[in-house]
Amino acid sequence: MKIKYLGLLASAGFAALLFTASTANAKPPSLLGSAESFAVLAGTAVTITDSTVNGDVGVDLGGAFTQTTSTISGTVHLGDMVAQKAYDDFLAAYVALGLQPCDQVISGDLAGQCLTPGVYCVEAASTTTGGTLTLVGSSTDTWIFKIGTSGTGALTGTSFTVVGQSACGSAGVPWTTCNNNVFWWTAEAATLTDSVFIGSILAGTSITVTGGTLDGQALATVAVTLTGATVSDCGNVSPPAKKPKANEGVGNGVDGNTPGHLHNGGNDDPAYSPGNPGAKHK
């Protein structure tokens, strides 16, 4: 992975410049590239048990994938070209976020804090048990959290809730939280247990989500493990392509009801003319 990091530093540096150029209260251009449609993406292994994933799932070339009694609404990419490109884009985004300067250094216990848009850094580990973090702003604003900026540090949340509101406290009006406008960068691992969490997590090692929900993404350089959790990607997932269908001829049966056949008698077949309209079936 270090080799990939070195190869991506130049492009990541450019992405960081684009990110820095955007204002703190405006959503920046897409940083994740082709990784944006992935709800789950890992370098070595993805394990999904008793969980629901809304979005694509991928593992880099040579990685392992295990799915047990789980539902995945997107496409699973196991080391194919799509997964490899998405993983490279994720690594570039990880480096770019790591280069972001901090607007403010905050405590690792995020419960009870109300934070406006900006780049927030926790120098070591961030551990939160219970409580709520309120992101004060709107769905067009951007928040970036960097955990372990000193070089080491993991993100741990237990029964922890993250919400987005127009103001702090009961007077705040909730805004739609699935907008790919919240990013969590961790020097090491991220572990969520029975939490209600929002944002794209870009982890330096592994991500483990047990119970609860994640409106965002679990993107890890090593492994992602989901158990009894729901992860919903907020990216631009392409809908499946619809199969083309011949234009069906209208009825010319003796009872005035029989529809014309597909192709034979259909308007798309130049060898035939469409039938005379018949009465609609009742």
N, C-alpha and C positions, 0 to 999 in steps of 0.2 A: 504494500500500500504506500510505503514511503516513496517508491519510485514513481507511482502515479501522482503523489503530491507534488514532487519536483516538476513533473511534466505539466502540471496544471497551474503552477504558481503564476505564470504570466497571464493566462486568461482569467484566473481568479483575481489577480490584482486589478485588471481592467474592470471586472464586475464590481469590485469593491469601490472603484472610483465612481461608477454609475450609481451605486447605492449611496455613497456619501454625498453625491451631488443632489440627491433628492432631499427635500426638506423632511424634518422629523414628523410633521403632521400630514404627510402625503404618502400614499402607497407607492413604493418604488417599482420600477420595471421588474418583470419576472426574474428572480434570481436563480430559481431552481431549474430552469430550462426544461428539458424533457422529463425530469424527475417530478414535475409538478402534478402529474396525473397519478402518481403512486401514493397509495395510503401507507404501504409498508414496503421498505426497500432495505436490503442488507448486503454486506460484503461476503459473509461466510455461511450464514444460516438463517432461515425463517421458520419458526415453529408456531402454528396457530391451533389452539385447542379450545373447543366450546366457545368460539368467538364469532363475531360478525364483522366483516370488512367491506366497506363501501368504497371501492376504488381499486386501482391496479396493485398487484403484488409482484415483487421481483427480488431476485438474488443474483449477485454477480457470477461470472463464469467460474465454475468449480464449486459453487456453494450448494448447500443442502436445503431441501424444502420438505416440511412435514405438516399435513393438514388433518385434523381429527375432529369430526362432528362439528364442522364450522361452515359458514356461508361466506362466499366471496363473490361480490357482484361485478367486479372488474375482471381484467385479464391477468393470468398468472404467467410471468416471464421468468423462465429458469435458465439463466446464463445465456440467453439469446442476445442478438445484436441490440434489441431494444433495451434489455436490462443492463447491458454493458454501457450503452450510451447514457442511460439515466443515472447509473452509478457514478460515472465520470462527472456528469453535471452536478450531482450531489456533492462529490468531493470538492469540486471547484467552488460551489456555494459555501461549503464548510470552511474552506480556507478564506474566502471573501468575508464571511461573517467574523471569523477570527481576527481579521485585520481592522474591523470597525472600532473607532475610538469610542470610549465610554462618555456618555453625558453625565452619568452619576453612578457612584459606587453605593450599593445598598446592602442591607443585612441579608443573610441567607435564609432567615425565616420570613416568608412572604405573606403570612397570614395577617389580615387587617390592614394591608397597605392599599392605598389608592394612587395609581400611577398614571400620569398623562403620557402621551406618545413620546418616545425617545429610546435611547440605548442605555440599558441598565446592566451594570456589572456586579457580580458577586465574586470576590477574589478567591475564595475557597469553595467549600461545598455549600449547597443550598438544601436544607432539610425543613420541610413544613408538615406538621401534623395537625389536621383540622383547620378550620378557618377558611377565609375567602380572600382572594386577591382580586381587586376591582381595577379594570382597565378603563380609565375615564377618557372618553372621546367618542369617536364614531367608527363605523365600519370602513371608512376610507383612510383612517389613520394607521400608523405603523408602530409596533412595539418590538424591540429586540432585547432579549435577555441573554447575557453571556455568563455562564456558570463555570467557575474555575479559571479565571483569567490569570491567576498566578502560575498556572501550569498544571495544577491538579485540582480536582473537584467534581463531584457528581451532583445530579439533581434527583432529589427524593421527595415524593409527595404521597402522603397517606391521608385518605378522607379529606382531600384538599380540593377546593373549588376555585375555578377561575371564571370570572364573568366580565362582560363588557357592558358599560352603562354610560349614559350622557353625563352623569354626575355621581359623586360618591354618596353612598347611603341610600335610604329608602326613596329619596326624591329623584334618583336617577332612573332614566328610561332605558331599558335594555336595547342593545343593538344586535343585529345578526352577527353571530360570532364566527361563522364559517366563511371567511373571506380571504384566507391566505395572507393575513396582514399581521400575524403574530409569529415570531420566530424565537426558538429556544436553542442556543448553542451551548453544548457542554464539552468540557475538556475530557471528561471520562463518561461514565454511564448515566443513564436516566432510568429511574424506577418509579412507577406510579401504581398505587394500590387503592382501589375503591375511590377513585378521584373523578371529578368532573373537570376535564382539562381542555384547553383550546390552544391551537398553534402547531406549527411545524417544528418537530424536535429533530435537531441534527446532532447526533451523539458521536463523541470521539471513540467510544467503544461500543457498548451494547445498550439496548432498550428493552425493558421488561414492563409490561402492562398487565396487571391482574385485577379483573373486575373494573367497574366504572366505564367511562366513555372518554374518547379523545376525538374532538372535532378538529382534525388536522392531519398530521403525518408523523409516522415513526420511521425515521431514516437513520441508519446506523452503519458505521464503518465495519463493525463486526457482526453481531447477531441481533435479531428482533424476536422476542417471545411474547405471545399474547395468550392469556388464559382467562376465559369468561369475560372478555372485554369487547367493546364496540369501538371501531376506529372508522371514521368517515372523512375521506379526503375532500378538501374544498377546492381542488384544482379543476382544470378544464378537461374533464374526462369526455372523450369523444363517444357519442352514442353509436351503437352498432349500425352498420350500413344496411339499408333496406334493399331487398332483392327486387330487381326490376320485374314488372308484370306486364304481359301483353294487354292491350286495350280490348276489352271484351265486347263482342258484337251484341246488338240488342235483339230481342225476340222476333222470330219469324215462324214459330210453330203453328200447326193447324188450329190450335186452341188460342192462338194469340198470346200464349204465356211462355212457351219454351225459349230460354235464352240462347243466343248464338254461342258456339263453342269457342274456347280459347284457341287462338291461332287460326283454325279452320273457321272462317266466318268472322274472325276478329278484325277490327279496323286496321291492325298492324299488318295483315296479310294481304298483299296486293292482288292475289289470285281470287279473292272473294270480295263480295260487297256485304256490308252489314245488313242484317235483317230488318224488316219493318218493325217498328216498335209494337210490342205486345202489351197487354194490360198487366199491371203490376200484380204479383201474387199477394194474396191477402192472408 
